[in-house]
Amino acid sequence: MSRPLTFAVCYGFMEGVGHSRRLRKLLVKAGFRPSPVTEADIIIAHSAGCVLIPANAKPKLVVYTGMPLALARPQSTWVKATLPRIKDGNLRRELLARLNNTYYGLRHVKRNLGIMRDPKIAKPVIFPKAQTVFIANRYDPWPKGPELDKLVAKQPWAFISLPGTHESLWKEPDRYVAILEHYARLLA
């Protein structure tokens, strides 16, 4: 019997382990094992985490989700984006998400300031030998535009569009785990 595949998550702006609790739990239940990012077989990178993957990592599978390609700021403000979710009865979830963001914003000040300072020059870390899946959620303003078109034309990746927003990886991790399981089986 072969060893289970390992995984690591690369977090974006004001994100951390608290955001991925459900995702990690589902991955462990599916038979994957957590690992440091430089040793992981599978790297899941969210948002600015796509540019923060250590270059010395040696993944077999990379999943980019919410990669910040669009340079323009999203059209909606935090209040406009949050109000409908609160009205839908998700007040507790939204408050918890904002508390997590605040905590990781303060805990990783240097990393977050770097993300804010360098968005126009930041490039995703690409692993040519790794199988790669690029997920763009329909209502996520960041993985859009001419830069996405260039990646589609140039990279031999799987490109997937899902319903959802920028935070869907954290809020609805089941579909991402199903995608990971599928592509992990292809590694065998």
Biotite code that builds the C-alpha atoms (Angstrom):
import biotite.structure as struc

atoms = struc.array([
    struc.Atom([0.000, 0.000, 0.000], chain_id="A", res_id=1, res_name="MET", atom_name="CA", element="C"),
    struc.Atom([1.367, 3.412, -0.946], chain_id="A", res_id=2, res_name="SER", atom_name="CA", element="C"),
    struc.Atom([1.601, 6.308, 1.441], chain_id="A", res_id=3, res_name="ARG", atom_name="CA", element="C"),
    struc.Atom([-1.243, 8.845, 1.458], chain_id="A", res_id=4, res_name="PRO", atom_name="CA", element="C"),
    struc.Atom([-0.736, 12.010, -0.556], chain_id="A", res_id=5, res_name="LEU", atom_name="CA", element="C"),
    struc.Atom([0.106, 15.072, 1.520], chain_id="A", res_id=6, res_name="THR", atom_name="CA", element="C"),
    struc.Atom([-1.387, 18.546, 1.178], chain_id="A", res_id=7, res_name="PHE", atom_name="CA", element="C"),
    struc.Atom([-0.673, 22.114, 2.225], chain_id="A", res_id=8, res_name="ALA", atom_name="CA", element="C"),
    struc.Atom([-2.620, 25.347, 1.885], chain_id="A", res_id=9, res_name="VAL", atom_name="CA", element="C"),
    struc.Atom([-1.047, 28.668, 0.844], chain_id="A", res_id=10, res_name="CYS", atom_name="CA", element="C"),
    struc.Atom([-3.167, 31.464, 2.243], chain_id="A", res_id=11, res_name="TYR", atom_name="CA", element="C"),
    struc.Atom([-3.889, 34.870, 0.781], chain_id="A", res_id=12, res_name="GLY", atom_name="CA", element="C"),
    struc.Atom([-4.410, 38.336, 2.218], chain_id="A", res_id=13, res_name="PHE", atom_name="CA", element="C"),
    struc.Atom([-5.574, 38.263, 5.846], chain_id="A", res_id=14, res_name="MET", atom_name="CA", element="C"),
    struc.Atom([-6.106, 34.478, 5.763], chain_id="A", res_id=15, res_name="GLU", atom_name="CA", element="C"),
    struc.Atom([-4.854, 31.575, 7.798], chain_id="A", res_id=16, res_name="GLY", atom_name="CA", element="C"),
    struc.Atom([-5.601, 28.169, 9.278], chain_id="A", res_id=17, res_name="VAL", atom_name="CA", element="C"),
    struc.Atom([-8.892, 29.365, 10.802], chain_id="A", res_id=18, res_name="GLY", atom_name="CA", element="C"),
    struc.Atom([-10.299, 29.883, 7.313], chain_id="A", res_id=19, res_name="HIS", atom_name="CA", element="C"),
    struc.Atom([-9.428, 26.400, 6.084], chain_id="A", res_id=20, res_name="SER", atom_name="CA", element="C"),
    struc.Atom([-10.614, 24.384, 9.082], chain_id="A", res_id=21, res_name="ARG", atom_name="CA", element="C"),
    struc.Atom([-13.482, 22.673, 7.197], chain_id="A", res_id=22, res_name="ARG", atom_name="CA", element="C"),
    struc.Atom([-11.400, 22.157, 4.057], chain_id="A", res_id=23, res_name="LEU", atom_name="CA", element="C"),
    struc.Atom([-8.565, 20.498, 5.984], chain_id="A", res_id=24, res_name="ARG", atom_name="CA", element="C"),
    struc.Atom([-10.979, 18.300, 7.922], chain_id="A", res_id=25, res_name="LYS", atom_name="CA", element="C"),
    struc.Atom([-12.585, 17.083, 4.685], chain_id="A", res_id=26, res_name="LEU", atom_name="CA", element="C"),
    struc.Atom([-9.194, 16.424, 3.084], chain_id="A", res_id=27, res_name="LEU", atom_name="CA", element="C"),
    struc.Atom([-8.052, 14.329, 6.051], chain_id="A", res_id=28, res_name="VAL", atom_name="CA", element="C"),
    struc.Atom([-11.353, 12.429, 5.959], chain_id="A", res_id=29, res_name="LYS", atom_name="CA", element="C"),
    struc.Atom([-10.716, 11.771, 2.236], chain_id="A", res_id=30, res_name="ALA", atom_name="CA", element="C"),
    struc.Atom([-7.357, 10.167, 3.105], chain_id="A", res_id=31, res_name="GLY", atom_name="CA", element="C"),
    struc.Atom([-4.926, 13.032, 2.536], chain_id="A", res_id=32, res_name="PHE", atom_name="CA", element="C"),
    struc.Atom([-2.360, 14.013, 5.164], chain_id="A", res_id=33, res_name="ARG", atom_name="CA", element="C"),
    struc.Atom([-1.359, 17.598, 6.110], chain_id="A", res_id=34, res_name="PRO", atom_name="CA", element="C"),
    struc.Atom([2.246, 18.569, 5.468], chain_id="A", res_id=35, res_name="SER", atom_name="CA", element="C"),
    struc.Atom([4.546, 21.608, 5.368], chain_id="A", res_id=36, res_name="PRO", atom_name="CA", element="C"),
    struc.Atom([4.164, 23.362, 2.020], chain_id="A", res_id=37, res_name="VAL", atom_name="CA", element="C"),
    struc.Atom([7.738, 22.624, 0.886], chain_id="A", res_id=38, res_name="THR", atom_name="CA", element="C"),
    struc.Atom([7.119, 18.869, 1.317], chain_id="A", res_id=39, res_name="GLU", atom_name="CA", element="C"),
    struc.Atom([3.480, 18.629, 0.139], chain_id="A", res_id=40, res_name="ALA", atom_name="CA", element="C"),
    struc.Atom([2.374, 16.503, -2.797], chain_id="A", res_id=41, res_name="ASP", atom_name="CA", element="C"),
    struc.Atom([-0.637, 18.777, -3.281], chain_id="A", res_id=42, res_name="ILE", atom_name="CA", element="C"),
    struc.Atom([-0.641, 22.554, -2.818], chain_id="A", res_id=43, res_name="ILE", atom_name="CA", element="C"),
    struc.Atom([-3.918, 24.451, -2.619], chain_id="A", res_id=44, res_name="ILE", atom_name="CA", element="C"),
    struc.Atom([-3.245, 28.155, -3.143], chain_id="A", res_id=45, res_name="ALA", atom_name="CA", element="C"),
    struc.Atom([-5.939, 30.745, -2.557], chain_id="A", res_id=46, res_name="HIS", atom_name="CA", element="C"),
    struc.Atom([-5.886, 34.356, -3.729], chain_id="A", res_id=47, res_name="SER", atom_name="CA", element="C"),
    struc.Atom([-2.536, 36.021, -2.985], chain_id="A", res_id=48, res_name="ALA", atom_name="CA", element="C"),
    struc.Atom([-1.336, 32.627, -1.756], chain_id="A", res_id=49, res_name="GLY", atom_name="CA", element="C"),
    struc.Atom([-0.856, 31.814, -5.461], chain_id="A", res_id=50, res_name="CYS", atom_name="CA", element="C"),
    struc.Atom([2.148, 34.161, -5.497], chain_id="A", res_id=51, res_name="VAL", atom_name="CA", element="C"),
    struc.Atom([3.396, 33.130, -2.043], chain_id="A", res_id=52, res_name="LEU", atom_name="CA", element="C"),
    struc.Atom([4.106, 29.444, -2.700], chain_id="A", res_id=53, res_name="ILE", atom_name="CA", element="C"),
    struc.Atom([7.761, 28.791, -1.828], chain_id="A", res_id=54, res_name="PRO", atom_name="CA", element="C"),
    struc.Atom([9.791, 28.267, -5.001], chain_id="A", res_id=55, res_name="ALA", atom_name="CA", element="C"),
    struc.Atom([11.548, 25.268, -3.401], chain_id="A", res_id=56, res_name="ASN", atom_name="CA", element="C"),
    struc.Atom([8.272, 23.324, -3.094], chain_id="A", res_id=57, res_name="ALA", atom_name="CA", element="C"),
    struc.Atom([7.984, 20.183, -5.223], chain_id="A", res_id=58, res_name="LYS", atom_name="CA", element="C"),
    struc.Atom([4.252, 19.516, -5.630], chain_id="A", res_id=59, res_name="PRO", atom_name="CA", element="C"),
    struc.Atom([2.769, 16.859, -7.872], chain_id="A", res_id=60, res_name="LYS", atom_name="CA", element="C"),
    struc.Atom([-0.529, 18.771, -8.035], chain_id="A", res_id=61, res_name="LEU", atom_name="CA", element="C"),
    struc.Atom([-1.185, 22.496, -7.638], chain_id="A", res_id=62, res_name="VAL", atom_name="CA", element="C"),
    struc.Atom([-4.677, 23.943, -7.321], chain_id="A", res_id=63, res_name="VAL", atom_name="CA", element="C"),
    struc.Atom([-4.935, 27.698, -7.804], chain_id="A", res_id=64, res_name="TYR", atom_name="CA", element="C"),
    struc.Atom([-8.221, 29.263, -6.735], chain_id="A", res_id=65, res_name="THR", atom_name="CA", element="C"),
    struc.Atom([-9.075, 32.950, -6.720], chain_id="A", res_id=66, res_name="GLY", atom_name="CA", element="C"),
    struc.Atom([-5.739, 33.877, -8.292], chain_id="A", res_id=67, res_name="MET", atom_name="CA", element="C"),
    struc.Atom([-5.508, 37.699, -8.344], chain_id="A", res_id=68, res_name="PRO", atom_name="CA", element="C"),
    struc.Atom([-5.057, 38.477, -12.032], chain_id="A", res_id=69, res_name="LEU", atom_name="CA", element="C"),
    struc.Atom([-7.325, 41.512, -12.410], chain_id="A", res_id=70, res_name="ALA", atom_name="CA", element="C"),
    struc.Atom([-5.578, 44.720, -11.412], chain_id="A", res_id=71, res_name="LEU", atom_name="CA", element="C"),
    struc.Atom([-8.751, 46.702, -10.853], chain_id="A", res_id=72, res_name="ALA", atom_name="CA", element="C"),
    struc.Atom([-10.397, 46.627, -7.466], chain_id="A", res_id=73, res_name="ARG", atom_name="CA", element="C"),
    struc.Atom([-13.665, 44.715, -7.189], chain_id="A", res_id=74, res_name="PRO", atom_name="CA", element="C"),
    struc.Atom([-16.725, 46.840, -7.905], chain_id="A", res_id=75, res_name="GLN", atom_name="CA", element="C"),
    struc.Atom([-18.541, 46.085, -4.670], chain_id="A", res_id=76, res_name="SER", atom_name="CA", element="C"),
    struc.Atom([-17.537, 47.327, -1.265], chain_id="A", res_id=77, res_name="THR", atom_name="CA", element="C"),
    struc.Atom([-17.309, 45.093, 1.798], chain_id="A", res_id=78, res_name="TRP", atom_name="CA", element="C"),
    struc.Atom([-20.667, 46.409, 3.005], chain_id="A", res_id=79, res_name="VAL", atom_name="CA", element="C"),
    struc.Atom([-22.415, 45.847, -0.352], chain_id="A", res_id=80, res_name="LYS", atom_name="CA", element="C"),
    struc.Atom([-21.001, 42.323, -0.570], chain_id="A", res_id=81, res_name="ALA", atom_name="CA", element="C"),
    struc.Atom([-21.765, 41.407, 3.049], chain_id="A", res_id=82, res_name="THR", atom_name="CA", element="C"),
    struc.Atom([-25.302, 42.760, 3.468], chain_id="A", res_id=83, res_name="LEU", atom_name="CA", element="C"),
    struc.Atom([-27.006, 40.192, 1.198], chain_id="A", res_id=84, res_name="PRO", atom_name="CA", element="C"),
    struc.Atom([-25.215, 37.347, 2.979], chain_id="A", res_id=85, res_name="ARG", atom_name="CA", element="C"),
    struc.Atom([-26.327, 38.669, 6.379], chain_id="A", res_id=86, res_name="ILE", atom_name="CA", element="C"),
    struc.Atom([-29.904, 39.022, 5.104], chain_id="A", res_id=87, res_name="LYS", atom_name="CA", element="C"),
    struc.Atom([-29.740, 35.369, 3.981], chain_id="A", res_id=88, res_name="ASP", atom_name="CA", element="C"),
    struc.Atom([-29.244, 34.352, 7.608], chain_id="A", res_id=89, res_name="GLY", atom_name="CA", element="C"),
    struc.Atom([-25.477, 34.033, 7.599], chain_id="A", res_id=90, res_name="ASN", atom_name="CA", element="C"),
    struc.Atom([-24.710, 36.659, 10.249], chain_id="A", res_id=91, res_name="LEU", atom_name="CA", element="C"),
    struc.Atom([-22.792, 34.212, 12.457], chain_id="A", res_id=92, res_name="ARG", atom_name="CA", element="C"),
    struc.Atom([-20.688, 32.936, 9.542], chain_id="A", res_id=93, res_name="ARG", atom_name="CA", element="C"),
    struc.Atom([-19.928, 36.481, 8.344], chain_id="A", res_id=94, res_name="GLU", atom_name="CA", element="C"),
    struc.Atom([-18.919, 37.647, 11.816], chain_id="A", res_id=95, res_name="LEU", atom_name="CA", element="C"),
    struc.Atom([-16.641, 34.633, 12.232], chain_id="A", res_id=96, res_name="LEU", atom_name="CA", element="C"),
    struc.Atom([-15.072, 35.289, 8.823], chain_id="A", res_id=97, res_name="ALA", atom_name="CA", element="C"),
    struc.Atom([-14.427, 38.955, 9.712], chain_id="A", res_id=98, res_name="ARG", atom_name="CA", element="C"),
    struc.Atom([-12.906, 37.943, 13.073], chain_id="A", res_id=99, res_name="LEU", atom_name="CA", element="C"),
    struc.Atom([-10.617, 35.474, 11.280], chain_id="A", res_id=100, res_name="ASN", atom_name="CA", element="C"),
    struc.Atom([-9.610, 38.160, 8.763], chain_id="A", res_id=101, res_name="ASN", atom_name="CA", element="C"),
    struc.Atom([-8.824, 40.624, 11.544], chain_id="A", res_id=102, res_name="THR", atom_name="CA", element="C"),
    struc.Atom([-6.806, 38.057, 13.490], chain_id="A", res_id=103, res_name="TYR", atom_name="CA", element="C"),
    struc.Atom([-4.704, 37.019, 10.480], chain_id="A", res_id=104, res_name="TYR", atom_name="CA", element="C"),
    struc.Atom([-4.420, 40.643, 9.364], chain_id="A", res_id=105, res_name="GLY", atom_name="CA", element="C"),
    struc.Atom([-2.736, 41.451, 12.660], chain_id="A", res_id=106, res_name="LEU", atom_name="CA", element="C"),
    struc.Atom([-0.843, 38.169, 13.020], chain_id="A", res_id=107, res_name="ARG", atom_name="CA", element="C"),
    struc.Atom([0.821, 38.402, 9.583], chain_id="A", res_id=108, res_name="HIS", atom_name="CA", element="C"),
    struc.Atom([1.259, 42.161, 9.250], chain_id="A", res_id=109, res_name="VAL", atom_name="CA", element="C"),
    struc.Atom([4.502, 41.978, 7.243], chain_id="A", res_id=110, res_name="LYS", atom_name="CA", element="C"),
    struc.Atom([3.097, 39.442, 4.740], chain_id="A", res_id=111, res_name="ARG", atom_name="CA", element="C"),
    struc.Atom([-0.145, 41.428, 4.335], chain_id="A", res_id=112, res_name="ASN", atom_name="CA", element="C"),
    struc.Atom([1.675, 44.726, 3.814], chain_id="A", res_id=113, res_name="LEU", atom_name="CA", element="C"),
    struc.Atom([3.815, 43.017, 1.155], chain_id="A", res_id=114, res_name="GLY", atom_name="CA", element="C"),
    struc.Atom([0.690, 41.778, -0.619], chain_id="A", res_id=115, res_name="ILE", atom_name="CA", element="C"),
    struc.Atom([-0.791, 45.293, -0.596], chain_id="A", res_id=116, res_name="MET", atom_name="CA", element="C"),
    struc.Atom([2.461, 46.892, -1.775], chain_id="A", res_id=117, res_name="ARG", atom_name="CA", element="C"),
    struc.Atom([3.316, 44.544, -4.653], chain_id="A", res_id=118, res_name="ASP", atom_name="CA", element="C"),
    struc.Atom([0.078, 43.510, -6.408], chain_id="A", res_id=119, res_name="PRO", atom_name="CA", element="C"),
    struc.Atom([1.085, 44.810, -9.851], chain_id="A", res_id=120, res_name="LYS", atom_name="CA", element="C"),
    struc.Atom([4.427, 43.019, -9.941], chain_id="A", res_id=121, res_name="ILE", atom_name="CA", element="C"),
    struc.Atom([3.384, 39.796, -8.196], chain_id="A", res_id=122, res_name="ALA", atom_name="CA", element="C"),
    struc.Atom([3.387, 36.724, -10.426], chain_id="A", res_id=123, res_name="LYS", atom_name="CA", element="C"),
    struc.Atom([2.025, 33.284, -9.587], chain_id="A", res_id=124, res_name="PRO", atom_name="CA", element="C"),
    struc.Atom([4.567, 30.631, -8.680], chain_id="A", res_id=125, res_name="VAL", atom_name="CA", element="C"),
    struc.Atom([4.316, 28.028, -11.456], chain_id="A", res_id=126, res_name="ILE", atom_name="CA", element="C"),
    struc.Atom([5.564, 24.453, -11.309], chain_id="A", res_id=127, res_name="PHE", atom_name="CA", element="C"),
    struc.Atom([5.939, 23.148, -14.890], chain_id="A", res_id=128, res_name="PRO", atom_name="CA", element="C"),
    struc.Atom([6.264, 19.497, -13.824], chain_id="A", res_id=129, res_name="LYS", atom_name="CA", element="C"),
    struc.Atom([3.163, 19.552, -11.598], chain_id="A", res_id=130, res_name="ALA", atom_name="CA", element="C"),
    struc.Atom([-0.328, 18.791, -12.753], chain_id="A", res_id=131, res_name="GLN", atom_name="CA", element="C"),
    struc.Atom([-2.202, 22.086, -12.338], chain_id="A", res_id=132, res_name="THR", atom_name="CA", element="C"),
    struc.Atom([-5.835, 23.006, -11.846], chain_id="A", res_id=133, res_name="VAL", atom_name="CA", element="C"),
    struc.Atom([-6.980, 26.641, -12.075], chain_id="A", res_id=134, res_name="PHE", atom_name="CA", element="C"),
    struc.Atom([-10.365, 27.349, -10.483], chain_id="A", res_id=135, res_name="ILE", atom_name="CA", element="C"),
    struc.Atom([-12.166, 30.633, -11.153], chain_id="A", res_id=136, res_name="ALA", atom_name="CA", element="C"),
    struc.Atom([-15.425, 31.203, -9.328], chain_id="A", res_id=137, res_name="ASN", atom_name="CA", element="C"),
    struc.Atom([-18.104, 32.967, -11.336], chain_id="A", res_id=138, res_name="ARG", atom_name="CA", element="C"),
    struc.Atom([-18.598, 35.880, -8.909], chain_id="A", res_id=139, res_name="TYR", atom_name="CA", element="C"),
    struc.Atom([-14.953, 36.319, -8.007], chain_id="A", res_id=140, res_name="ASP", atom_name="CA", element="C"),
    struc.Atom([-13.599, 39.534, -9.574], chain_id="A", res_id=141, res_name="PRO", atom_name="CA", element="C"),
    struc.Atom([-9.903, 38.616, -9.293], chain_id="A", res_id=142, res_name="TRP", atom_name="CA", element="C"),
    struc.Atom([-9.176, 35.675, -11.672], chain_id="A", res_id=143, res_name="PRO", atom_name="CA", element="C"),
    struc.Atom([-10.335, 37.557, -14.791], chain_id="A", res_id=144, res_name="LYS", atom_name="CA", element="C"),
    struc.Atom([-9.104, 39.588, -17.729], chain_id="A", res_id=145, res_name="GLY", atom_name="CA", element="C"),
    struc.Atom([-6.306, 39.416, -20.275], chain_id="A", res_id=146, res_name="PRO", atom_name="CA", element="C"),
    struc.Atom([-3.921, 37.697, -17.855], chain_id="A", res_id=147, res_name="GLU", atom_name="CA", element="C"),
    struc.Atom([-6.341, 34.769, -17.563], chain_id="A", res_id=148, res_name="LEU", atom_name="CA", element="C"),
    struc.Atom([-6.585, 34.615, -21.358], chain_id="A", res_id=149, res_name="ASP", atom_name="CA", element="C"),
    struc.Atom([-2.777, 34.390, -21.547], chain_id="A", res_id=150, res_name="LYS", atom_name="CA", element="C"),
    struc.Atom([-2.700, 31.532, -19.044], chain_id="A", res_id=151, res_name="LEU", atom_name="CA", element="C"),
    struc.Atom([-5.433, 29.649, -20.924], chain_id="A", res_id=152, res_name="VAL", atom_name="CA", element="C"),
    struc.Atom([-3.510, 30.036, -24.203], chain_id="A", res_id=153, res_name="ALA", atom_name="CA", element="C"),
    struc.Atom([-0.096, 29.193, -22.750], chain_id="A", res_id=154, res_name="LYS", atom_name="CA", element="C"),
    struc.Atom([-0.511, 26.702, -19.898], chain_id="A", res_id=155, res_name="GLN", atom_name="CA", element="C"),
    struc.Atom([-1.519, 23.024, -20.220], chain_id="A", res_id=156, res_name="PRO", atom_name="CA", element="C"),
    struc.Atom([-3.654, 23.277, -17.091], chain_id="A", res_id=157, res_name="TRP", atom_name="CA", element="C"),
    struc.Atom([-7.207, 22.234, -16.305], chain_id="A", res_id=158, res_name="ALA", atom_name="CA", element="C"),
    struc.Atom([-9.345, 25.387, -16.097], chain_id="A", res_id=159, res_name="PHE", atom_name="CA", element="C"),
    struc.Atom([-12.550, 25.057, -14.090], chain_id="A", res_id=160, res_name="ILE", atom_name="CA", element="C"),
    struc.Atom([-15.328, 27.587, -13.514], chain_id="A", res_id=161, res_name="SER", atom_name="CA", element="C"),
    struc.Atom([-17.511, 27.099, -10.449], chain_id="A", res_id=162, res_name="LEU", atom_name="CA", element="C"),
    struc.Atom([-20.442, 29.046, -9.072], chain_id="A", res_id=163, res_name="PRO", atom_name="CA", element="C"),
    struc.Atom([-19.524, 31.093, -6.048], chain_id="A", res_id=164, res_name="GLY", atom_name="CA", element="C"),
    struc.Atom([-17.466, 33.973, -4.760], chain_id="A", res_id=165, res_name="THR", atom_name="CA", element="C"),
    struc.Atom([-13.845, 34.602, -3.819], chain_id="A", res_id=166, res_name="HIS", atom_name="CA", element="C"),
    struc.Atom([-14.329, 32.904, -0.429], chain_id="A", res_id=167, res_name="GLU", atom_name="CA", element="C"),
    struc.Atom([-16.141, 29.790, -1.703], chain_id="A", res_id=168, res_name="SER", atom_name="CA", element="C"),
    struc.Atom([-13.092, 27.602, -1.036], chain_id="A", res_id=169, res_name="LEU", atom_name="CA", element="C"),
    struc.Atom([-13.588, 28.268, 2.679], chain_id="A", res_id=170, res_name="TRP", atom_name="CA", element="C"),
    struc.Atom([-17.383, 28.351, 2.726], chain_id="A", res_id=171, res_name="LYS", atom_name="CA", element="C"),
    struc.Atom([-18.156, 25.381, 0.455], chain_id="A", res_id=172, res_name="GLU", atom_name="CA", element="C"),
    struc.Atom([-15.049, 23.182, 0.543], chain_id="A", res_id=173, res_name="PRO", atom_name="CA", element="C"),
    struc.Atom([-16.865, 19.968, -0.494], chain_id="A", res_id=174, res_name="ASP", atom_name="CA", element="C"),
    struc.Atom([-16.717, 20.693, -4.227], chain_id="A", res_id=175, res_name="ARG", atom_name="CA", element="C"),
    struc.Atom([-13.011, 21.564, -4.041], chain_id="A", res_id=176, res_name="TYR", atom_name="CA", element="C"),
    struc.Atom([-12.253, 18.325, -2.200], chain_id="A", res_id=177, res_name="VAL", atom_name="CA", element="C"),
    struc.Atom([-14.117, 16.393, -4.924], chain_id="A", res_id=178, res_name="ALA", atom_name="CA", element="C"),
    struc.Atom([-11.959, 18.105, -7.564], chain_id="A", res_id=179, res_name="ILE", atom_name="CA", element="C"),
    struc.Atom([-8.794, 17.348, -5.575], chain_id="A", res_id=180, res_name="LEU", atom_name="CA", element="C"),
    struc.Atom([-9.769, 13.703, -5.185], chain_id="A", res_id=181, res_name="GLU", atom_name="CA", element="C"),
    struc.Atom([-10.330, 13.402, -8.933], chain_id="A", res_id=182, res_name="HIS", atom_name="CA", element="C"),
    struc.Atom([-6.988, 14.912, -9.912], chain_id="A", res_id=183, res_name="TYR", atom_name="CA", element="C"),
    struc.Atom([-5.131, 13.076, -7.113], chain_id="A", res_id=184, res_name="ALA", atom_name="CA", element="C"),
    struc.Atom([-6.373, 9.756, -8.571], chain_id="A", res_id=185, res_name="ARG", atom_name="CA", element="C"),
    struc.Atom([-4.803, 10.768, -11.871], chain_id="A", res_id=186, res_name="LEU", atom_name="CA", element="C"),
    struc.Atom([-1.417, 11.080, -10.126], chain_id="A", res_id=187, res_name="LEU", atom_name="CA", element="C"),
    struc.Atom([-1.387, 7.370, -9.238], chain_id="A", res_id=188, res_name="ALA", atom_name="CA", element="C"),
])
